[in-house]
Amino acid sequence: MALDRMFDAVVNDTFRVDVPKVLYHYTTWAGAQGIITSQRFWATAHDCTNDEAELVSADEIIVQVARDLRTKARGAVAKVLDLFLDGYPEQQVTKVMTVYLVCFSAARDDTEQWQKYADNGRGLCLGLRVIAEAVPKDPTLGSALLKVDYSEPSWRSSVTKSFELICSALSRPEILPTLGNLKLGLSALYRIAAFASISAKRSQWQAEQEFRLATILHPDTKIKPSERTSGDKTIRYLPINVREQGRRIAFAEVIVGPNQESEEARGRLIRLLNDTGYTVGNMEYPSITLSGLNSGGFERTGMILRIVVPEAR
């Protein structure tokens, strides 16, 4: 196997994840209407999210892993690790690009996320089917679905294992310490570090059980992100397709938030789906589910959720 393909395999295998059959996105009514109408999600720039440590939580561990490996490295491996450690302060992912994030959750009907992201239970939770099909092709964008890791020991273990595989490949006798091979090794370390940074969040966020669709713009693209104002902050975002153009977002279910009149919300949702071309009985058409939480304190009721099969208009 060529060295570049070997490195690509290490990078890809490190962050390959098992994804649930359904992922959930908590949002306001206005957000849901925008998603369903446009058939796109809105990816927020990493420096505009509500986590001040976004994409930098794992930096210290990444650097420490490289330093630990450097203490016993020789030859080409030592050179690559030196280059990595010298360059990382300026090559960390937040310094060289903007990462746009769409956040999903494995947590269904979750109290905290209703409160934080769905207008205190007055919004909707969109349950998306995860379908084994080709990802949308867009020459201006690069996207990957990543599972968020909330454990510092896990960050260290993952980065260590991947860095060791790269170093092991570079130390093979048949791999010459050419400038090209050194660049390939350095690029692989930077990519592993970038994916680790994008995947890592502090443990206080772990209840969100997040999966994130991370998107970057290719350097030569002329696309400019849209902007909106939230308080005194400017939020930058990009519209992102989750299926090939022409294929509708496939919903397994849509959960009506607990802090609203359920039948009125159900009717409003049915009209929205019908008006945007969804057809009852198709794979993309959701069941409409009422939240199993009380509206006041968001306490679990223990009731079986009522699943409504809407009638065609």
C-alpha positions as CSV (number, residue, x, y, z in Angstrom):
1,M,0.0,0.0,0.0
2,A,1.3,3.5,-0.9
3,L,2.3,5.6,2.1
4,D,-0.4,8.2,1.4
5,R,-3.2,5.6,1.3
6,M,-1.8,4.0,4.4
7,F,-2.0,7.3,6.2
8,D,-5.5,8.0,4.8
9,A,-6.7,4.7,6.2
10,V,-5.4,5.5,9.7
11,V,-7.1,8.9,9.7
12,N,-10.4,7.5,8.4
13,D,-10.5,4.5,10.7
14,T,-9.8,6.5,13.8
15,F,-12.9,8.6,13.5
16,R,-15.3,6.1,11.8
17,V,-18.4,5.8,14.0
18,D,-21.5,3.7,14.4
19,V,-24.5,6.0,14.0
20,P,-27.9,5.3,15.4
21,K,-30.8,4.7,13.0
22,V,-32.3,8.0,14.1
23,L,-30.7,11.2,15.1
24,Y,-32.6,14.1,16.7
25,H,-32.4,17.8,16.2
26,Y,-34.2,20.1,18.7
27,T,-35.3,23.4,17.3
28,T,-37.9,26.2,17.5
29,W,-40.9,26.3,15.2
30,A,-39.2,29.0,13.1
31,G,-36.1,26.8,12.8
32,A,-38.2,23.7,11.9
33,Q,-40.1,25.7,9.3
34,G,-36.8,26.9,7.7
35,I,-35.4,23.4,7.6
36,I,-38.4,21.8,6.1
37,T,-39.1,24.5,3.6
38,S,-35.5,24.9,2.4
39,Q,-34.6,21.2,2.8
40,R,-31.4,22.3,4.4
41,F,-29.9,22.6,7.9
42,W,-28.0,25.7,9.0
43,A,-24.5,25.0,10.1
44,T,-23.0,27.4,12.6
45,A,-19.4,28.6,12.5
46,H,-17.5,27.0,15.4
47,D,-16.6,30.3,16.9
48,C,-20.3,31.3,17.1
49,T,-21.5,28.4,19.2
50,N,-22.4,28.4,22.9
51,D,-19.3,26.5,23.9
52,E,-16.3,28.8,24.5
53,A,-14.0,25.8,24.3
54,E,-15.3,24.7,20.9
55,L,-12.6,22.9,19.0
56,V,-9.8,23.6,21.5
57,S,-10.7,21.3,24.4
58,A,-8.3,18.6,23.3
59,D,-5.4,20.8,22.4
60,E,-3.3,20.2,25.5
61,I,-3.7,16.4,25.2
62,I,-2.8,16.4,21.5
63,V,0.4,18.3,22.2
64,Q,1.3,16.1,25.2
65,V,0.8,12.9,23.2
66,A,3.2,14.3,20.5
67,R,5.8,15.3,23.2
68,D,5.6,11.8,24.8
69,L,6.2,10.1,21.5
70,R,9.0,12.5,20.7
71,T,11.0,11.4,23.7
72,K,11.6,7.9,22.2
73,A,11.5,8.8,18.5
74,R,14.5,8.7,16.1
75,G,15.2,9.5,12.5
76,A,12.2,10.5,10.3
77,V,9.7,10.0,13.1
78,A,11.6,12.5,15.3
79,K,11.8,15.0,12.5
80,V,8.0,14.8,11.8
81,L,7.1,15.1,15.5
82,D,9.4,18.1,15.8
83,L,7.7,19.8,12.8
84,F,4.3,19.0,14.3
85,L,5.1,20.4,17.7
86,D,6.7,23.5,16.2
87,G,3.8,24.2,13.9
88,Y,0.8,23.1,15.9
89,P,0.2,26.5,17.7
90,E,-0.4,28.1,14.3
91,Q,-1.8,25.0,12.5
92,Q,-4.4,24.0,15.0
93,V,-7.7,23.7,13.2
94,T,-9.2,26.9,14.5
95,K,-6.2,28.9,13.2
96,V,-6.4,27.7,9.6
97,M,-10.1,27.3,8.9
98,T,-13.6,27.8,10.0
99,V,-15.6,24.6,10.8
100,Y,-19.4,24.9,10.4
101,L,-21.4,22.6,12.7
102,V,-24.9,21.1,12.6
103,C,-25.6,19.4,15.9
104,F,-27.8,16.3,16.3
105,S,-28.4,14.1,19.3
106,A,-28.9,10.4,20.1
107,A,-31.1,11.6,23.0
108,R,-34.8,11.4,22.2
109,D,-37.4,13.6,24.0
110,D,-34.7,15.1,26.3
111,T,-35.8,17.6,29.0
112,E,-32.6,19.7,28.9
113,Q,-32.5,20.0,25.1
114,W,-36.2,21.0,24.9
115,Q,-35.3,23.8,27.3
116,K,-32.1,24.9,25.6
117,Y,-32.8,24.5,22.0
118,A,-36.5,24.2,21.4
119,D,-38.0,27.3,22.9
120,N,-38.4,25.8,26.4
121,G,-40.6,23.0,25.0
122,R,-42.6,25.1,22.6
123,G,-40.7,23.8,19.6
124,L,-40.1,20.6,17.8
125,C,-37.7,17.7,17.9
126,L,-36.9,16.5,14.3
127,G,-36.0,12.8,14.2
128,L,-34.0,12.1,11.1
129,R,-33.5,8.7,9.5
130,V,-29.8,7.8,9.0
131,I,-29.7,6.3,5.6
132,A,-26.9,4.3,4.0
133,E,-26.6,6.3,0.8
134,A,-24.0,8.4,-0.9
135,V,-23.3,11.8,0.8
136,P,-24.3,14.9,-1.2
137,K,-21.6,15.9,-3.7
138,D,-20.6,19.5,-3.5
139,P,-17.1,20.6,-4.8
140,T,-17.2,23.7,-2.6
141,L,-17.6,21.8,0.7
142,G,-16.2,18.9,2.7
143,S,-18.3,17.3,5.4
144,A,-18.0,14.5,7.9
145,L,-20.4,13.1,10.6
146,L,-18.6,12.7,13.9
147,K,-19.6,11.4,17.3
148,V,-18.7,13.8,20.0
149,D,-16.3,12.4,22.7
150,Y,-16.6,13.8,26.2
151,S,-13.9,11.9,27.9
152,E,-10.3,13.2,28.3
153,P,-8.9,9.7,28.7
154,S,-10.6,8.7,25.5
155,W,-9.2,11.7,23.6
156,R,-5.7,10.7,24.8
157,S,-6.2,7.0,23.9
158,S,-7.5,7.7,20.4
159,V,-4.9,10.3,19.5
160,T,-2.0,8.2,20.9
161,K,-3.1,5.1,19.0
162,S,-3.4,7.0,15.7
163,F,-0.2,9.0,16.1
164,E,1.7,5.7,17.0
165,L,0.4,4.1,13.8
166,I,1.7,7.0,11.7
167,C,5.0,6.9,13.5
168,S,5.3,3.2,13.0
169,A,4.7,3.5,9.3
170,L,7.3,6.2,9.0
171,S,9.9,4.1,10.8
172,R,9.7,1.2,8.4
173,P,13.1,0.4,6.8
174,E,11.6,0.6,3.3
175,I,10.2,4.1,3.9
176,L,12.9,6.6,2.9
177,P,13.1,9.9,4.9
178,T,12.4,12.0,1.8
179,L,10.9,15.4,2.0
180,G,7.7,14.1,0.4
181,N,7.3,11.3,2.9
182,L,7.9,13.7,5.8
183,K,5.2,16.0,4.5
184,L,2.8,13.1,4.2
185,G,3.4,12.1,7.8
186,L,3.1,15.6,9.1
187,S,-0.2,16.1,7.1
188,A,-1.6,12.9,8.6
189,L,-0.8,14.1,12.2
190,Y,-2.4,17.4,11.5
191,R,-5.6,15.7,10.1
192,I,-5.8,13.4,13.1
193,A,-5.4,16.4,15.5
194,A,-8.1,18.3,13.5
195,F,-10.6,15.5,13.8
196,A,-9.8,15.0,17.5
197,S,-10.3,18.7,18.1
198,I,-13.7,18.8,16.2
199,S,-14.9,15.7,18.1
200,A,-13.9,16.7,21.6
201,K,-16.1,18.5,24.1
202,R,-15.9,18.9,27.9
203,S,-17.8,16.5,30.1
204,Q,-20.4,19.0,31.2
205,W,-22.0,18.7,27.7
206,Q,-22.2,14.9,27.7
207,A,-25.9,14.7,28.4
208,E,-26.5,16.0,24.9
209,Q,-25.1,12.8,23.3
210,E,-24.1,14.8,20.3
211,F,-23.3,13.8,16.8
212,R,-22.1,16.7,14.6
213,L,-22.0,17.2,10.9
214,A,-18.8,19.2,10.5
215,T,-18.3,21.1,7.2
216,I,-15.4,23.1,5.9
217,L,-15.3,25.4,2.8
218,H,-12.6,24.5,0.3
219,P,-10.0,27.2,0.2
220,D,-10.8,28.4,-3.4
221,T,-14.5,28.6,-2.9
222,K,-16.3,32.0,-3.3
223,I,-19.1,31.1,-1.0
224,K,-19.7,33.6,1.8
225,P,-21.5,32.6,5.0
226,S,-24.8,34.3,5.9
227,E,-25.0,36.3,9.0
228,R,-27.6,37.1,11.7
229,T,-27.5,38.9,15.0
230,S,-28.1,37.3,18.3
231,G,-27.9,39.9,21.1
232,D,-24.6,41.6,20.6
233,K,-23.1,38.7,18.7
234,T,-22.9,38.1,15.0
235,I,-23.6,34.5,14.0
236,R,-22.2,33.1,10.8
237,Y,-23.8,30.1,9.2
238,L,-24.0,28.0,6.0
239,P,-27.0,26.1,4.4
240,I,-26.1,22.4,4.3
241,N,-27.8,19.6,2.4
242,V,-28.0,16.2,4.2
243,R,-29.2,14.3,1.1
244,E,-28.5,14.6,-2.6
245,Q,-30.4,17.5,-4.2
246,G,-33.9,16.5,-5.1
247,R,-34.2,14.0,-2.2
248,R,-36.2,15.1,0.7
249,I,-34.9,15.0,4.3
250,A,-36.2,11.7,5.6
251,F,-37.9,12.0,8.9
252,A,-38.6,9.0,11.1
253,E,-40.7,11.1,13.5
254,V,-41.2,14.7,14.6
255,I,-41.9,15.1,18.3
256,V,-44.1,18.0,19.4
257,G,-42.7,19.8,22.4
258,P,-44.4,19.4,25.7
259,N,-45.0,23.1,26.4
260,Q,-47.7,23.8,23.8
261,E,-51.2,22.9,22.7
262,S,-50.5,19.5,21.1
263,E,-53.4,19.2,18.7
264,E,-52.9,22.7,17.4
265,A,-49.2,22.0,16.9
266,R,-49.9,18.7,15.2
267,G,-52.3,20.4,12.7
268,R,-49.7,23.1,12.0
269,L,-47.0,20.5,11.4
270,I,-49.2,18.5,9.0
271,R,-50.0,21.6,7.0
272,L,-46.3,22.5,6.8
273,L,-45.4,19.0,5.6
274,N,-48.1,18.9,3.0
275,D,-47.3,22.4,1.8
276,T,-43.6,21.5,1.3
277,G,-44.4,18.3,-0.8
278,Y,-44.2,15.5,1.8
279,T,-46.6,12.6,1.0
280,V,-48.1,10.4,3.6
281,G,-46.8,6.9,3.4
282,N,-43.5,7.8,1.9
283,M,-40.3,6.9,3.7
284,E,-39.6,10.6,4.2
285,Y,-42.9,11.3,5.9
286,P,-42.7,11.2,9.8
287,S,-44.9,9.9,12.4
288,I,-46.0,12.8,14.6
289,T,-45.3,12.1,18.2
290,L,-46.4,14.0,21.3
291,S,-43.7,14.4,23.9
292,G,-43.9,12.2,26.9
293,L,-43.0,15.0,29.3
294,N,-45.3,17.2,31.3
295,S,-45.4,20.8,30.2
296,G,-44.7,22.4,33.5
297,G,-41.7,20.8,35.1
298,F,-40.8,18.5,32.2
299,E,-41.2,15.5,34.4
300,R,-41.5,12.1,32.8
301,T,-45.1,10.8,32.9
302,G,-44.4,7.1,32.1
303,M,-47.2,7.3,29.5
304,I,-46.9,5.5,26.2
305,L,-46.3,8.2,23.5
306,R,-49.2,8.6,21.1
307,I,-48.1,8.2,17.5
308,V,-50.5,9.8,15.0
309,V,-50.6,8.7,11.4
310,P,-51.7,11.9,9.6
311,E,-54.3,11.8,6.9
312,A,-53.6,13.1,3.4
313,R,-54.9,16.5,2.7
